[in-house]
Structure formats: C-alpha cells, structure tokens
Amino acid sequence: MEAIVLSIIKELKLNDDLITNIYNYGSWVYGTNHEKSDRDFLIIMKTDNENKRKRLKFWRDFDYFHSFELRRL
C-alpha cells in the first residue's frame, strides 16, 4: 500500500510537507474489490487562503456530496 501511495504523490508532484492525511475508501475498504478494482484515495493537504477560497466556491457551484467510509492510512 505504501508504494502505491508514494507513486501517487510522485505522479501528482505533491509536496510531502503539505500532506496532512491520506484516506483510503471504496471497494478495497468495503472488501468488495475484484481483480479490476481501482484504488480510491483522498489526500488532505494544507493550503493557503487563496486556494481555500477557490475550493469553497467550487463546492458552492458543484453541490454534490457522496457519503462513503474512509479509512485513515
């Protein structure tokens, strides 16, 4: 699992110092995965105020919420 997460961080060119939490969710958490299942991760990062404002506007404009179970890695 750690190798997968590290490769995602590298591919997305994320700064390790800004990552606060990583959660795994989806079929692998529920135990319903199969051989073609993908991995689902939610990466929580520190951000500056300008990015925070943009993100809040996005959620106002894109009012979609999906409930799912998270497992902290």
PDB file of N, CA, C, O and CB in Angstrom:
ATOM      1  N   MET A   1       0.823  -1.195   0.000  1.00  0.00           N
ATOM      2  CA  MET A   1       0.000   0.000   0.000  1.00  0.00           C
ATOM      3  C   MET A   1       0.867   1.259   0.000  1.00  0.00           C
ATOM      4  O   MET A   1       0.589   2.211  -0.729  1.00  0.00           O
ATOM      5  CB  MET A   1      -0.937  -0.002   1.208  1.00  0.00           C
ATOM      6  N   GLU A   2       1.922   1.257   0.824  1.00  0.00           N
ATOM      7  CA  GLU A   2       2.774   2.444   0.918  1.00  0.00           C
ATOM      8  C   GLU A   2       3.398   2.787  -0.429  1.00  0.00           C
ATOM      9  O   GLU A   2       3.501   3.963  -0.777  1.00  0.00           O
ATOM     10  CB  GLU A   2       3.871   2.229   1.960  1.00  0.00           C
ATOM     11  N   ALA A   3       3.816   1.779  -1.192  1.00  0.00           N
ATOM     12  CA  ALA A   3       4.415   2.022  -2.503  1.00  0.00           C
ATOM     13  C   ALA A   3       3.417   2.673  -3.454  1.00  0.00           C
ATOM     14  O   ALA A   3       3.782   3.547  -4.240  1.00  0.00           O
ATOM     15  CB  ALA A   3       4.931   0.714  -3.103  1.00  0.00           C
ATOM     16  N   ILE A   4       2.159   2.246  -3.380  1.00  0.00           N
ATOM     17  CA  ILE A   4       1.117   2.834  -4.230  1.00  0.00           C
ATOM     18  C   ILE A   4       0.934   4.306  -3.887  1.00  0.00           C
ATOM     19  O   ILE A   4       0.891   5.157  -4.776  1.00  0.00           O
ATOM     20  CB  ILE A   4      -0.223   2.073  -4.068  1.00  0.00           C
ATOM     21  N   VAL A   5       0.828   4.598  -2.606  1.00  0.00           N
ATOM     22  CA  VAL A   5       0.629   5.981  -2.159  1.00  0.00           C
ATOM     23  C   VAL A   5       1.819   6.847  -2.561  1.00  0.00           C
ATOM     24  O   VAL A   5       1.632   7.964  -3.044  1.00  0.00           O
ATOM     25  CB  VAL A   5       0.422   6.035  -0.627  1.00  0.00           C
ATOM     26  N   LEU A   6       3.022   6.355  -2.371  1.00  0.00           N
ATOM     27  CA  LEU A   6       4.213   7.120  -2.745  1.00  0.00           C
ATOM     28  C   LEU A   6       4.261   7.387  -4.243  1.00  0.00           C
ATOM     29  O   LEU A   6       4.673   8.469  -4.662  1.00  0.00           O
ATOM     30  CB  LEU A   6       5.473   6.383  -2.311  1.00  0.00           C
ATOM     31  N   SER A   7       3.849   6.421  -5.055  1.00  0.00           N
ATOM     32  CA  SER A   7       3.848   6.630  -6.507  1.00  0.00           C
ATOM     33  C   SER A   7       2.794   7.661  -6.913  1.00  0.00           C
ATOM     34  O   SER A   7       3.011   8.429  -7.851  1.00  0.00           O
ATOM     35  CB  SER A   7       3.594   5.300  -7.239  1.00  0.00           C
ATOM     36  N   ILE A   8       1.660   7.686  -6.218  1.00  0.00           N
ATOM     37  CA  ILE A   8       0.628   8.691  -6.498  1.00  0.00           C
ATOM     38  C   ILE A   8       1.148  10.082  -6.150  1.00  0.00           C
ATOM     39  O   ILE A   8       0.978  11.022  -6.927  1.00  0.00           O
ATOM     40  CB  ILE A   8      -0.670   8.386  -5.705  1.00  0.00           C
ATOM     41  N   ILE A   9       1.776  10.214  -4.994  1.00  0.00           N
ATOM     42  CA  ILE A   9       2.333  11.500  -4.567  1.00  0.00           C
ATOM     43  C   ILE A   9       3.365  11.985  -5.579  1.00  0.00           C
ATOM     44  O   ILE A   9       3.395  13.167  -5.920  1.00  0.00           O
ATOM     45  CB  ILE A   9       2.971  11.383  -3.162  1.00  0.00           C
ATOM     46  N   LYS A  10       4.202  11.083  -6.055  1.00  0.00           N
ATOM     47  CA  LYS A  10       5.228  11.440  -7.041  1.00  0.00           C
ATOM     48  C   LYS A  10       4.586  11.832  -8.369  1.00  0.00           C
ATOM     49  O   LYS A  10       4.964  12.841  -8.964  1.00  0.00           O
ATOM     50  CB  LYS A  10       6.208  10.268  -7.250  1.00  0.00           C
ATOM     51  N   GLU A  11       3.627  11.050  -8.834  1.00  0.00           N
ATOM     52  CA  GLU A  11       2.962  11.321 -10.115  1.00  0.00           C
ATOM     53  C   GLU A  11       2.238  12.670 -10.097  1.00  0.00           C
ATOM     54  O   GLU A  11       2.262  13.405 -11.085  1.00  0.00           O
ATOM     55  CB  GLU A  11       1.967  10.197 -10.444  1.00  0.00           C
ATOM     56  N   LEU A  12       1.600  12.990  -8.981  1.00  0.00           N
ATOM     57  CA  LEU A  12       0.869  14.255  -8.860  1.00  0.00           C
ATOM     58  C   LEU A  12       1.771  15.426  -8.481  1.00  0.00           C
ATOM     59  O   LEU A  12       1.321  16.571  -8.419  1.00  0.00           O
ATOM     60  CB  LEU A  12      -0.230  14.115  -7.834  1.00  0.00           C
ATOM     61  N   LYS A  13       3.051  15.131  -8.228  1.00  0.00           N
ATOM     62  CA  LYS A  13       4.045  16.143  -7.853  1.00  0.00           C
ATOM     63  C   LYS A  13       3.596  16.927  -6.618  1.00  0.00           C
ATOM     64  O   LYS A  13       3.651  18.157  -6.585  1.00  0.00           O
ATOM     65  CB  LYS A  13       4.295  17.106  -9.026  1.00  0.00           C
ATOM     66  N   LEU A  14       3.153  16.180  -5.607  1.00  0.00           N
ATOM     67  CA  LEU A  14       2.690  16.790  -4.366  1.00  0.00           C
ATOM     68  C   LEU A  14       3.858  17.002  -3.411  1.00  0.00           C
ATOM     69  O   LEU A  14       4.797  16.207  -3.375  1.00  0.00           O
ATOM     70  CB  LEU A  14       1.608  15.920  -3.706  1.00  0.00           C
ATOM     71  N   ASN A  15       3.791  18.061  -2.652  1.00  0.00           N
ATOM     72  CA  ASN A  15       4.799  18.362  -1.643  1.00  0.00           C
ATOM     73  C   ASN A  15       4.449  17.590  -0.368  1.00  0.00           C
ATOM     74  O   ASN A  15       3.408  17.838   0.241  1.00  0.00           O
ATOM     75  CB  ASN A  15       4.883  19.905  -1.367  1.00  0.00           C
ATOM     76  N   ASP A  16       5.307  16.667   0.031  1.00  0.00           N
ATOM     77  CA  ASP A  16       5.075  15.854   1.236  1.00  0.00           C
ATOM     78  C   ASP A  16       4.785  16.701   2.473  1.00  0.00           C
ATOM     79  O   ASP A  16       3.987  16.310   3.324  1.00  0.00           O
ATOM     80  CB  ASP A  16       6.281  14.971   1.504  1.00  0.00           C
ATOM     81  N   ASP A  17       5.431  17.854   2.569  1.00  0.00           N
ATOM     82  CA  ASP A  17       5.268  18.708   3.748  1.00  0.00           C
ATOM     83  C   ASP A  17       3.857  19.279   3.868  1.00  0.00           C
ATOM     84  O   ASP A  17       3.441  19.680   4.955  1.00  0.00           O
ATOM     85  CB  ASP A  17       6.271  19.842   3.704  1.00  0.00           C
ATOM     86  N   LEU A  18       3.118  19.317   2.755  1.00  0.00           N
ATOM     87  CA  LEU A  18       1.768  19.876   2.774  1.00  0.00           C
ATOM     88  C   LEU A  18       0.688  18.823   3.006  1.00  0.00           C
ATOM     89  O   LEU A  18      -0.470  19.168   3.240  1.00  0.00           O
ATOM     90  CB  LEU A  18       1.497  20.591   1.478  1.00  0.00           C
ATOM     91  N   ILE A  19       1.052  17.549   2.945  1.00  0.00           N
ATOM     92  CA  ILE A  19       0.076  16.473   3.127  1.00  0.00           C
ATOM     93  C   ILE A  19      -0.157  16.261   4.619  1.00  0.00           C
ATOM     94  O   ILE A  19       0.788  16.036   5.375  1.00  0.00           O
ATOM     95  CB  ILE A  19       0.561  15.153   2.448  1.00  0.00           C
ATOM     96  N   THR A  20      -1.421  16.336   5.040  1.00  0.00           N
ATOM     97  CA  THR A  20      -1.742  16.136   6.454  1.00  0.00           C
ATOM     98  C   THR A  20      -2.337  14.759   6.726  1.00  0.00           C
ATOM     99  O   THR A  20      -2.069  14.171   7.773  1.00  0.00           O
ATOM    100  CB  THR A  20      -2.706  17.208   6.923  1.00  0.00           C
ATOM    101  N   ASN A  21      -3.134  14.239   5.806  1.00  0.00           N
ATOM    102  CA  ASN A  21      -3.745  12.914   5.961  1.00  0.00           C
ATOM    103  C   ASN A  21      -4.000  12.295   4.595  1.00  0.00           C
ATOM    104  O   ASN A  21      -4.188  12.998   3.603  1.00  0.00           O
ATOM    105  CB  ASN A  21      -5.065  13.005   6.764  1.00  0.00           C
ATOM    106  N   ILE A  22      -4.002  10.983   4.564  1.00  0.00           N
ATOM    107  CA  ILE A  22      -4.392  10.245   3.363  1.00  0.00           C
ATOM    108  C   ILE A  22      -5.380   9.176   3.800  1.00  0.00           C
ATOM    109  O   ILE A  22      -5.120   8.410   4.728  1.00  0.00           O
ATOM    110  CB  ILE A  22      -3.143   9.613   2.628  1.00  0.00           C
ATOM    111  N   TYR A  23      -6.517   9.135   3.116  1.00  0.00           N
ATOM    112  CA  TYR A  23      -7.558   8.162   3.434  1.00  0.00           C
ATOM    113  C   TYR A  23      -7.786   7.243   2.243  1.00  0.00           C
ATOM    114  O   TYR A  23      -7.710   7.668   1.091  1.00  0.00           O
ATOM    115  CB  TYR A  23      -8.873   8.870   3.830  1.00  0.00           C
ATOM    116  N   ASN A  24      -8.063   5.995   2.533  1.00  0.00           N
ATOM    117  CA  ASN A  24      -8.420   5.007   1.525  1.00  0.00           C
ATOM    118  C   ASN A  24      -9.920   4.776   1.652  1.00  0.00           C
ATOM    119  O   ASN A  24     -10.429   4.654   2.766  1.00  0.00           O
ATOM    120  CB  ASN A  24      -7.604   3.662   1.699  1.00  0.00           C
ATOM    121  N   TYR A  25     -10.632   4.716   0.537  1.00  0.00           N
ATOM    122  CA  TYR A  25     -12.067   4.455   0.577  1.00  0.00           C
ATOM    123  C   TYR A  25     -12.461   3.632  -0.649  1.00  0.00           C
ATOM    124  O   TYR A  25     -11.635   3.405  -1.533  1.00  0.00           O
ATOM    125  CB  TYR A  25     -12.875   5.787   0.634  1.00  0.00           C
ATOM    126  N   GLY A  26     -13.673   3.201  -0.705  1.00  0.00           N
ATOM    127  CA  GLY A  26     -14.161   2.455  -1.861  1.00  0.00           C
ATOM    128  C   GLY A  26     -14.148   0.959  -1.639  1.00  0.00           C
ATOM    129  O   GLY A  26     -14.139   0.482  -0.504  1.00  0.00           O
ATOM    130  N   SER A  27     -14.147   0.223  -2.742  1.00  0.00           N
ATOM    131  CA  SER A  27     -14.318  -1.235  -2.683  1.00  0.00           C
ATOM    132  C   SER A  27     -13.228  -1.938  -1.881  1.00  0.00           C
ATOM    133  O   SER A  27     -13.494  -2.970  -1.265  1.00  0.00           O
ATOM    134  CB  SER A  27     -14.346  -1.800  -4.079  1.00  0.00           C
ATOM    135  N   TRP A  28     -12.009  -1.404  -1.874  1.00  0.00           N
ATOM    136  CA  TRP A  28     -10.938  -2.049  -1.098  1.00  0.00           C
ATOM    137  C   TRP A  28     -11.198  -1.930   0.395  1.00  0.00           C
ATOM    138  O   TRP A  28     -10.816  -2.816   1.159  1.00  0.00           O
ATOM    139  CB  TRP A  28      -9.574  -1.431  -1.442  1.00  0.00           C
ATOM    140  N   VAL A  29     -11.835  -0.856   0.822  1.00  0.00           N
ATOM    141  CA  VAL A  29     -12.181  -0.673   2.235  1.00  0.00           C
ATOM    142  C   VAL A  29     -13.349  -1.568   2.613  1.00  0.00           C
ATOM    143  O   VAL A  29     -13.361  -2.177   3.683  1.00  0.00           O
ATOM    144  CB  VAL A  29     -12.523   0.800   2.529  1.00  0.00           C
ATOM    145  N   TYR A  30     -14.341  -1.640   1.711  1.00  0.00           N
ATOM    146  CA  TYR A  30     -15.543  -2.433   1.989  1.00  0.00           C
ATOM    147  C   TYR A  30     -15.326  -3.934   1.807  1.00  0.00           C
ATOM    148  O   TYR A  30     -16.154  -4.742   2.227  1.00  0.00           O
ATOM    149  CB  TYR A  30     -16.669  -1.981   1.093  1.00  0.00           C
ATOM    150  N   GLY A  31     -14.201  -4.303   1.176  1.00  0.00           N
ATOM    151  CA  GLY A  31     -13.937  -5.718   0.925  1.00  0.00           C
ATOM    152  C   GLY A  31     -14.713  -6.269  -0.256  1.00  0.00           C
ATOM    153  O   GLY A  31     -14.901  -7.481  -0.371  1.00  0.00           O
ATOM    154  N   THR A  32     -15.169  -5.378  -1.141  1.00  0.00           N
ATOM    155  CA  THR A  32     -15.927  -5.803  -2.319  1.00  0.00           C
ATOM    156  C   THR A  32     -15.116  -5.650  -3.604  1.00  0.00           C
ATOM    157  O   THR A  32     -15.669  -5.700  -4.702  1.00  0.00           O
ATOM    158  CB  THR A  32     -17.219  -5.003  -2.427  1.00  0.00           C
ATOM    159  N   ASN A  33     -13.814  -5.465  -3.464  1.00  0.00           N
ATOM    160  CA  ASN A  33     -12.957  -5.291  -4.628  1.00  0.00           C
ATOM    161  C   ASN A  33     -12.847  -6.583  -5.432  1.00  0.00           C
ATOM    162  O   ASN A  33     -13.061  -7.681  -4.917  1.00  0.00           O
ATOM    163  CB  ASN A  33     -11.572  -4.819  -4.199  1.00  0.00           C
ATOM    164  N   HIS A  34     -12.508  -6.420  -6.701  1.00  0.00           N
ATOM    165  CA  HIS A  34     -12.263  -7.557  -7.587  1.00  0.00           C
ATOM    166  C   HIS A  34     -10.993  -7.265  -8.374  1.00  0.00           C
ATOM    167  O   HIS A  34     -10.358  -6.233  -8.157  1.00  0.00           O
ATOM    168  CB  HIS A  34     -13.483  -7.817  -8.548  1.00  0.00           C
ATOM    169  N   GLU A  35     -10.617  -8.145  -9.273  1.00  0.00           N
ATOM    170  CA  GLU A  35      -9.309  -8.012  -9.937  1.00  0.00           C
ATOM    171  C   GLU A  35      -9.173  -6.734 -10.762  1.00  0.00           C
ATOM    172  O   GLU A  35      -8.048  -6.298 -11.007  1.00  0.00           O
ATOM    173  CB  GLU A  35      -9.069  -9.205 -10.831  1.00  0.00           C
ATOM    174  N   LYS A  36     -10.267  -6.119 -11.200  1.00  0.00           N
ATOM    175  CA  LYS A  36     -10.193  -4.887 -11.987  1.00  0.00           C
ATOM    176  C   LYS A  36     -10.534  -3.640 -11.162  1.00  0.00           C
ATOM    177  O   LYS A  36     -10.678  -2.549 -11.712  1.00  0.00           O
ATOM    178  CB  LYS A  36     -11.131  -4.982 -13.177  1.00  0.00           C
ATOM    179  N   SER A  37     -10.662  -3.806  -9.856  1.00  0.00           N
ATOM    180  CA  SER A  37     -10.985  -2.662  -8.991  1.00  0.00           C
ATOM    181  C   SER A  37      -9.825  -1.675  -8.938  1.00  0.00           C
ATOM    182  O   SER A  37      -8.657  -2.060  -8.898  1.00  0.00           O
ATOM    183  CB  SER A  37     -11.334  -3.140  -7.569  1.00  0.00           C
ATOM    184  N   ASP A  38     -10.180  -0.400  -8.938  1.00  0.00           N
ATOM    185  CA  ASP A  38      -9.157   0.626  -8.760  1.00  0.00           C
ATOM    186  C   ASP A  38      -9.019   0.938  -7.275  1.00  0.00           C
ATOM    187  O   ASP A  38      -9.771   0.426  -6.446  1.00  0.00           O
ATOM    188  CB  ASP A  38      -9.507   1.911  -9.566  1.00  0.00           C
ATOM    189  N   ARG A  39      -8.056   1.775  -6.959  1.00  0.00           N
ATOM    190  CA  ARG A  39      -7.852   2.223  -5.581  1.00  0.00           C
ATOM    191  C   ARG A  39      -8.382   3.645  -5.476  1.00  0.00           C
ATOM    192  O   ARG A  39      -8.219   4.446  -6.396  1.00  0.00           O
ATOM    193  CB  ARG A  39      -6.336   2.147  -5.163  1.00  0.00           C
ATOM    194  N   ASP A  40      -9.010   3.950  -4.360  1.00  0.00           N
ATOM    195  CA  ASP A  40      -9.569   5.280  -4.134  1.00  0.00           C
ATOM    196  C   ASP A  40      -8.891   5.904  -2.923  1.00  0.00           C
ATOM    197  O   ASP A  40      -8.908   5.339  -1.830  1.00  0.00           O
ATOM    198  CB  ASP A  40     -11.108   5.216  -3.933  1.00  0.00           C
ATOM    199  N   PHE A  41      -8.295   7.075  -3.130  1.00  0.00           N
ATOM    200  CA  PHE A  41      -7.608   7.783  -2.061  1.00  0.00           C
ATOM    201  C   PHE A  41      -8.100   9.220  -1.991  1.00  0.00           C
ATOM    202  O   PHE A  41      -8.389   9.842  -3.014  1.00  0.00           O
ATOM    203  CB  PHE A  41      -6.085   7.743  -2.270  1.00  0.00           C
ATOM    204  N   LEU A  42      -8.191   9.733  -0.784  1.00  0.00           N
ATOM    205  CA  LEU A  42      -8.488  11.134  -0.538  1.00  0.00           C
ATOM    206  C   LEU A  42      -7.264  11.697   0.175  1.00  0.00           C
ATOM    207  O   LEU A  42      -6.901  11.242   1.259  1.00  0.00           O
ATOM    208  CB  LEU A  42      -9.819  11.327   0.312  1.00  0.00           C
ATOM    209  N   ILE A  43      -6.635  12.689  -0.443  1.00  0.00           N
ATOM    210  CA  ILE A  43      -5.421  13.282   0.114  1.00  0.00           C
ATOM    211  C   ILE A  43      -5.774  14.665   0.662  1.00  0.00           C
ATOM    212  O   ILE A  43      -6.248  15.530  -0.074  1.00  0.00           O
ATOM    213  CB  ILE A  43      -4.281  13.374  -0.966  1.00  0.00           C
ATOM    214  N   ILE A  44      -5.538  14.864   1.959  1.00  0.00           N
ATOM    215  CA  ILE A  44      -5.821  16.135   2.620  1.00  0.00           C
ATOM    216  C   ILE A  44      -4.512  16.909   2.730  1.00  0.00           C
ATOM    217  O   ILE A  44      -3.513  16.403   3.242  1.00  0.00           O
ATOM    218  CB  ILE A  44      -6.475  15.917   4.033  1.00  0.00           C
ATOM    219  N   MET A  45      -4.540  18.148   2.237  1.00  0.00           N
ATOM    220  CA  MET A  45      -3.326  18.953   2.224  1.00  0.00           C
ATOM    221  C   MET A  45      -3.564  20.314   2.852  1.00  0.00           C
ATOM    222  O   MET A  45      -4.674  20.845   2.836  1.00  0.00           O
ATOM    223  CB  MET A  45      -2.812  19.116   0.802  1.00  0.00           C
ATOM    224  N   LYS A  46      -2.489  20.864   3.405  1.00  0.00           N
ATOM    225  CA  LYS A  46      -2.517  22.250   3.864  1.00  0.00           C
ATOM    226  C   LYS A  46      -2.614  23.126   2.619  1.00  0.00           C
ATOM    227  O   LYS A  46      -2.135  22.757   1.547  1.00  0.00           O
ATOM    228  CB  LYS A  46      -1.239  22.610   4.734  1.00  0.00           C
ATOM    229  N   THR A  47      -3.234  24.279   2.776  1.00  0.00           N
ATOM    230  CA  THR A  47      -3.363  25.176   1.638  1.00  0.00           C
ATOM    231  C   THR A  47      -3.324  26.624   2.106  1.00  0.00           C
ATOM    232  O   THR A  47      -3.482  26.910   3.293  1.00  0.00           O
ATOM    233  CB  THR A  47      -4.662  24.893   0.867  1.00  0.00           C
ATOM    234  N   ASP A  48      -3.114  27.524   1.165  1.00  0.00           N
ATOM    235  CA  ASP A  48      -3.149  28.935   1.527  1.00  0.00           C
ATOM    236  C   ASP A  48      -4.583  29.457   1.385  1.00  0.00           C
ATOM    237  O   ASP A  48      -5.451  28.767   0.850  1.00  0.00           O
ATOM    238  CB  ASP A  48      -2.167  29.760   0.642  1.00  0.00           C
ATOM    239  N   ASN A  49      -4.815  30.656   1.859  1.00  0.00           N
ATOM    240  CA  ASN A  49      -6.173  31.212   1.865  1.00  0.00           C
ATOM    241  C   ASN A  49      -6.759  31.375   0.470  1.00  0.00           C
ATOM    242  O   ASN A  49      -7.960  31.174   0.288  1.00  0.00           O
ATOM    243  CB  ASN A  49      -6.175  32.546   2.561  1.00  0.00           C
ATOM    244  N   GLU A  50      -5.945  31.733  -0.519  1.00  0.00           N
ATOM    245  CA  GLU A  50      -6.458  31.920  -1.882  1.00  0.00           C
ATOM    246  C   GLU A  50      -6.998  30.606  -2.434  1.00  0.00           C
ATOM    247  O   GLU A  50      -8.080  30.577  -3.020  1.00  0.00           O
ATOM    248  CB  GLU A  50      -5.353  32.472  -2.808  1.00  0.00           C
ATOM    249  N   ASN A  51      -6.255  29.530  -2.253  1.00  0.00           N
ATOM    250  CA  ASN A  51      -6.733  28.227  -2.713  1.00  0.00           C
ATOM    251  C   ASN A  51      -7.973  27.795  -1.941  1.00  0.00           C
ATOM    252  O   ASN A  51      -8.871  27.171  -2.507  1.00  0.00           O
ATOM    253  CB  ASN A  51      -5.633  27.173  -2.570  1.00  0.00           C
ATOM    254  N   LYS A  52      -8.028  28.120  -0.664  1.00  0.00           N
ATOM    255  CA  LYS A  52      -9.189  27.763   0.156  1.00  0.00           C
ATOM    256  C   LYS A  52     -10.447  28.445  -0.385  1.00  0.00           C
ATOM    257  O   LYS A  52     -11.505  27.821  -0.471  1.00  0.00           O
ATOM    258  CB  LYS A  52      -8.955  28.158   1.638  1.00  0.00           C
ATOM    259  N   ARG A  53     -10.333  29.717  -0.746  1.00  0.00           N
ATOM    260  CA  ARG A  53     -11.486  30.441  -1.296  1.00  0.00           C
ATOM    261  C   ARG A  53     -11.953  29.807  -2.604  1.00  0.00           C
ATOM    262  O   ARG A  53     -13.154  29.659  -2.829  1.00  0.00           O
ATOM    263  CB  ARG A  53     -11.134  31.925  -1.524  1.00  0.00           C
ATOM    264  N   LYS A  54     -11.016  29.436  -3.459  1.00  0.00           N
ATOM    265  CA  LYS A  54     -11.373  28.795  -4.729  1.00  0.00           C
ATOM    266  C   LYS A  54     -12.086  27.477  -4.479  1.00  0.00           C
ATOM    267  O   LYS A  54     -13.074  27.166  -5.144  1.00  0.00           O
ATOM    268  CB  LYS A  54     -10.121  28.565  -5.594  1.00  0.00           C
ATOM    269  N   ARG A  55     -11.596  26.710  -3.535  1.00  0.00           N
ATOM    270  CA  ARG A  55     -12.190  25.407  -3.241  1.00  0.00           C
ATOM    271  C   ARG A  55     -13.604  25.569  -2.685  1.00  0.00           C
ATOM    272  O   ARG A  55     -14.505  24.820  -3.063  1.00  0.00           O
ATOM    273  CB  ARG A  55     -11.313  24.629  -2.244  1.00  0.00           C
ATOM    274  N   LEU A  56     -13.804  26.537  -1.794  1.00  0.00           N
ATOM    275  CA  LEU A  56     -15.134  26.774  -1.242  1.00  0.00           C
ATOM    276  C   LEU A  56     -16.107  27.207  -2.331  1.00  0.00           C
ATOM    277  O   LEU A  56     -17.270  26.802  -2.313  1.00  0.00           O
ATOM    278  CB  LEU A  56     -15.074  27.831  -0.138  1.00  0.00           C
ATOM    279  N   LYS A  57     -15.654  28.021  -3.274  1.00  0.00           N
ATOM    280  CA  LYS A  57     -16.508  28.427  -4.386  1.00  0.00           C
ATOM    281  C   LYS A  57     -16.864  27.209  -5.228  1.00  0.00           C
ATOM    282  O   LYS A  57     -18.009  27.068  -5.655  1.00  0.00           O
ATOM    283  CB  LYS A  57     -15.813  29.504  -5.252  1.00  0.00           C
ATOM    284  N   PHE A  58     -15.912  26.343  -5.467  1.00  0.00           N
ATOM    285  CA  PHE A  58     -16.178  25.123  -6.233  1.00  0.00           C
ATOM    286  C   PHE A  58     -17.292  24.324  -5.577  1.00  0.00           C
ATOM    287  O   PHE A  58     -18.218  23.892  -6.264  1.00  0.00           O
ATOM    288  CB  PHE A  58     -14.902  24.263  -6.355  1.00  0.00           C
ATOM    289  N   TRP A  59     -17.227  24.116  -4.276  1.00  0.00           N
ATOM    290  CA  TRP A  59     -18.247  23.314  -3.597  1.00  0.00           C
ATOM    291  C   TRP A  59     -19.602  24.003  -3.590  1.00  0.00           C
ATOM    292  O   TRP A  59     -20.629  23.326  -3.579  1.00  0.00           O
ATOM    293  CB  TRP A  59     -17.819  23.017  -2.171  1.00  0.00           C
ATOM    294  N   ARG A  60     -19.632  25.337  -3.597  1.00  0.00           N
ATOM    295  CA  ARG A  60     -20.922  26.039  -3.717  1.00  0.00           C
ATOM    296  C   ARG A  60     -21.511  25.811  -5.101  1.00  0.00           C
ATOM    297  O   ARG A  60     -22.709  25.565  -5.240  1.00  0.00           O
ATOM    298  CB  ARG A  60     -20.754  27.561  -3.450  1.00  0.00           C
ATOM    299  N   ASP A  61     -20.662  25.893  -6.128  1.00  0.00           N
ATOM    300  CA  ASP A  61     -21.118  25.738  -7.512  1.00  0.00           C
ATOM    301  C   ASP A  61     -21.407  24.286  -7.864  1.00  0.00           C
ATOM    302  O   ASP A  61     -22.264  24.012  -8.704  1.00  0.00           O
ATOM    303  CB  ASP A  61     -20.082  26.296  -8.467  1.00  0.00           C
ATOM    304  N   PHE A  62     -20.719  23.376  -7.249  1.00  0.00           N
ATOM    305  CA  PHE A  62     -20.828  21.956  -7.566  1.00  0.00           C
ATOM    306  C   PHE A  62     -21.358  21.257  -6.327  1.00  0.00           C
ATOM    307  O   PHE A  62     -20.603  20.628  -5.586  1.00  0.00           O
ATOM    308  CB  PHE A  62     -19.450  21.351  -8.023  1.00  0.00           C
ATOM    309  N   ASP A  63     -22.638  21.368  -6.113  1.00  0.00           N
ATOM    310  CA  ASP A  63     -23.267  20.890  -4.877  1.00  0.00           C
ATOM    311  C   ASP A  63     -23.572  19.400  -4.965  1.00  0.00           C
ATOM    312  O   ASP A  63     -24.728  19.001  -5.108  1.00  0.00           O
ATOM    313  CB  ASP A  63     -24.557  21.676  -4.589  1.00  0.00           C
ATOM    314  N   TYR A  64     -22.535  18.586  -4.879  1.00  0.00           N
ATOM    315  CA  TYR A  64     -22.694  17.133  -4.924  1.00  0.00           C
ATOM    316  C   TYR A  64     -21.900  16.545  -3.776  1.00  0.00           C
ATOM    317  O   TYR A  64     -20.700  16.792  -3.649  1.00  0.00           O
ATOM    318  CB  TYR A  64     -22.226  16.541  -6.298  1.00  0.00           C
ATOM    319  N   PHE A  65     -22.553  15.784  -2.959  1.00  0.00           N
ATOM    320  CA  PHE A  65     -21.867  15.141  -1.849  1.00  0.00           C
ATOM    321  C   PHE A  65     -22.175  13.656  -1.891  1.00  0.00           C
ATOM    322  O   PHE A  65     -23.324  13.257  -2.079  1.00  0.00           O
ATOM    323  CB  PHE A  65     -22.285  15.761  -0.487  1.00  0.00           C
ATOM    324  N   HIS A  66     -21.172  12.862  -1.720  1.00  0.00           N
ATOM    325  CA  HIS A  66     -21.300  11.412  -1.765  1.00  0.00           C
ATOM    326  C   HIS A  66     -20.824  10.868  -0.426  1.00  0.00           C
ATOM    327  O   HIS A  66     -19.712  11.166   0.009  1.00  0.00           O
ATOM    328  CB  HIS A  66     -20.484  10.794  -2.957  1.00  0.00           C
ATOM    329  N   SER A  67     -21.656  10.080   0.220  1.00  0.00           N
ATOM    330  CA  SER A  67     -21.218   9.536   1.509  1.00  0.00           C
ATOM    331  C   SER A  67     -20.463   8.233   1.281  1.00  0.00           C
ATOM    332  O   SER A  67     -20.896   7.376   0.510  1.00  0.00           O
ATOM    333  CB  SER A  67     -22.428   9.307   2.457  1.00  0.00           C
ATOM    334  N   PHE A  68     -19.350   8.101   1.950  1.00  0.00           N
ATOM    335  CA  PHE A  68     -18.553   6.894   1.855  1.00  0.00           C
ATOM    336  C   PHE A  68     -17.730   6.749   3.120  1.00  0.00           C
ATOM    337  O   PHE A  68     -17.497   7.714   3.849  1.00  0.00           O
ATOM    338  CB  PHE A  68     -17.647   6.921   0.606  1.00  0.00           C
ATOM    339  N   GLU A  69     -17.304   5.543   3.362  1.00  0.00           N
ATOM    340  CA  GLU A  69     -16.497   5.250   4.545  1.00  0.00           C
ATOM    341  C   GLU A  69     -15.033   5.511   4.236  1.00  0.00           C
ATOM    342  O   GLU A  69     -14.532   5.104   3.188  1.00  0.00           O
ATOM    343  CB  GLU A  69     -16.702   3.789   5.012  1.00  0.00           C
ATOM    344  N   LEU A  70     -14.350   6.189   5.146  1.00  0.00           N
ATOM    345  CA  LEU A  70     -12.929   6.478   4.989  1.00  0.00           C
ATOM    346  C   LEU A  70     -12.124   5.675   5.989  1.00  0.00           C
ATOM    347  O   LEU A  70     -12.558   5.458   7.121  1.00  0.00           O
ATOM    348  CB  LEU A  70     -12.651   7.978   5.160  1.00  0.00           C
ATOM    349  N   ARG A  71     -10.965   5.241   5.573  1.00  0.00           N
ATOM    350  CA  ARG A  71     -10.011   4.586   6.471  1.00  0.00           C
ATOM    351  C   ARG A  71      -8.712   5.361   6.404  1.00  0.00           C
ATOM    352  O   ARG A  71      -8.106   5.485   5.339  1.00  0.00           O
ATOM    353  CB  ARG A  71      -9.791   3.079   6.090  1.00  0.00           C
ATOM    354  N   ARG A  72      -8.282   5.885   7.549  1.00  0.00           N
ATOM    355  CA  ARG A  72      -7.034   6.640   7.584  1.00  0.00           C
ATOM    356  C   ARG A  72      -5.865   5.695   7.387  1.00  0.00           C
ATOM    357  O   ARG A  72      -5.816   4.622   7.990  1.00  0.00           O
ATOM    358  CB  ARG A  72      -6.891   7.412   8.912  1.00  0.00           C
ATOM    359  N   LEU A  73      -4.924   6.091   6.544  1.00  0.00           N
ATOM    360  CA  LEU A  73      -3.726   5.275   6.294  1.00  0.00           C
ATOM    361  C   LEU A  73      -2.625   5.651   7.253  1.00  0.00           C
ATOM    362  O   LEU A  73      -1.538   5.076   7.202  1.00  0.00           O
ATOM    363  CB  LEU A  73      -3.239   5.436   4.848  1.00  0.00           C
TER     364      LEU A  73
END
